[in-house]
Amino acid sequence: MMTQDSDILTSEVAVGLLRVSSKTVLALARDVAHAGAKVDRAWRFLRADLLDSVHRGSGHDIERRDVVA
């Protein structure tokens, strides 16, 4: 399955998608179990991976009712 550009999110967009702080998104990025990738000095995320981590429970303080897909 090919990933479209719109499926690759910056940390700022991930903050809005998950409705959490940038600190929480960066904690997710550093977590080995999550698919954040550092490109130069910026983090990138796959939308599906972020939403999947919320659905299965990430270990971080993200409330499922705040997620808007």
C-alpha positions as CSV (number, residue, x, y, z in Angstrom):
1,M,0.0,0.0,0.0
2,M,1.4,3.3,-1.0
3,T,1.3,6.2,1.4
4,Q,-0.1,9.5,0.2
5,D,1.5,12.8,1.2
6,S,-1.6,13.7,3.2
7,D,-1.0,10.6,5.3
8,I,2.4,11.9,6.5
9,L,1.9,14.3,9.3
10,T,4.2,16.9,10.9
11,S,4.3,17.0,14.7
12,E,2.1,20.2,14.6
13,V,-0.6,18.4,12.6
14,A,-0.3,15.3,14.9
15,V,-1.0,17.6,17.9
16,G,-4.2,18.8,16.2
17,L,-5.3,15.4,15.2
18,L,-4.8,13.9,18.6
19,R,-5.7,17.0,20.5
20,V,-2.7,16.7,22.8
21,S,0.3,18.8,23.7
22,S,3.4,18.9,21.6
23,K,5.2,17.4,24.5
24,T,2.9,14.3,24.3
25,V,3.5,14.0,20.6
26,L,7.2,14.1,21.0
27,A,7.0,11.5,23.7
28,L,5.1,9.3,21.2
29,A,7.8,10.0,18.7
30,R,10.6,8.8,21.0
31,D,8.7,5.7,22.0
32,V,10.2,2.8,20.1
33,A,6.8,1.2,19.6
34,H,5.5,4.1,17.5
35,A,6.3,4.9,13.9
36,G,7.6,8.5,14.3
37,A,10.5,9.2,12.0
38,K,13.0,12.0,12.3
39,V,13.7,13.8,9.0
40,D,16.5,16.2,9.5
41,R,15.4,17.9,12.7
42,A,11.7,17.4,12.3
43,W,9.4,14.5,13.3
44,R,7.0,12.9,10.8
45,F,4.2,10.5,11.5
46,L,1.9,8.2,9.6
47,R,-1.7,9.1,10.3
48,A,-2.8,5.4,10.5
49,D,0.0,4.6,12.9
50,L,-0.9,7.4,15.3
51,L,-4.6,6.5,15.3
52,D,-3.7,2.8,15.7
53,S,-1.6,3.6,18.7
54,V,-4.5,5.4,20.3
55,H,-6.9,2.6,19.6
56,R,-4.7,-0.1,21.1
57,G,-3.5,2.1,24.0
58,S,-0.2,3.9,23.7
59,G,0.8,4.1,27.4
60,H,0.6,7.8,27.1
61,D,-2.1,10.0,28.5
62,I,-4.3,10.3,25.3
63,E,-8.1,10.0,25.8
64,R,-9.8,8.2,23.0
65,R,-12.8,10.4,22.9
66,D,-10.7,13.3,21.8
67,V,-9.6,11.6,18.5
68,V,-11.2,12.9,15.4
69,A,-10.3,11.0,12.2
